[in-house]
Amino acid sequence: MRKFFLVVTLLSASTGAIAQQQKQPQQQQRSGTPEEQKACAHDVQKFCRAIMDESDLTILACLQQNRPKLTHACDQVLVSNGQ
C-alpha cells in the first residue's frame, strides 16, 4: 500500500511539472538569418514595438507600412526577400 501511494505521489508531481511547462509561453522562432534580424531589429523596436510578440507576417506588415521610415539596411532585407 505504501508503494502505491509513493507511485501516485510521484506521478502527480511529474504531471504538475509538465502542466507548468506547458503554461510557460513558447519562445517564438523568427524568420530570417541572424544578420537580417539584426538589420531590422532597431526598426521593429521603433515602429512595431506594440506588436513585437505577434507573428512574423504581422511584423512584416508593420515594416511595410513604415517603409519610407526604415533604415537602409532593413529596407534592403525586405527587398532581398521580395518584399
N, C-alpha and C positions, 0 to 999 in steps of 0.2 A: 504494500500500500504506500509506503514512503517513496518507493521508486516511482510509482505512478504520479504522485504529487510533484516530485522533482522534475519529471519529464514534462508535465503540464506547465509548471512554472517556467522552465527553460523555453518551451515552445511559445508561451505567451510573451516572454521577454523578447525573443527574436522577432516575433510578429510585430511588436510595438516598434522595434528598431527599423524594420522595413517600412512600416507605415510612416514613420518620421522622415525617412529618407525620401519617400515619395512626395511629401508635403513641401520639401525644400524646392525652390524654383530651379529649374534646369538652366544651366548657363548655355546661352544660345550660341551656336556656331555661326559665324558671319561669313559671307561670301567674299571672294577676292583674296589676293595674295597679301601677306603682311605689309608689303610696300604700298599696295593700293589702299589698304585700310589706313595706313599712316598718312598717306597723301590726303585723304578725305576726313581724317579724324577731327581736325580743327573746324572744318565746315559743318560737320554733323553736330558737333558740340554747339557751334554758334547759331546755326539756323534750324536745327532739328532736335534740340535738346528735349522738348516735351514728348517726343515720340521715339527716343533712342532705344527703348525697350521693345519696340514693335518689330515687325518682320522686316527683312531686307528690302522687300518691294515697297513697303511704306516709306522707309528711309530714302530709297531711290526716288520715289515720287516727290518727297520733300526737297531733295537735292535738285531735281529737275525744276521744281517751282522756283527755286532760288538760283537758278543757273547763272544769271547775269552777275550775281554777287560772289560766286565761288572763286576760290583760289585757282590759279592756272593749273597747278598740279592735280587738283581734284577734277577740274574740268577735263583734263587730259585722260584721267582714269575713265571718266564716263565716255569720252569719245572713243578710246581704245576698246571699250566694251560695247560699242554700237549703240550708245545711248545719246 
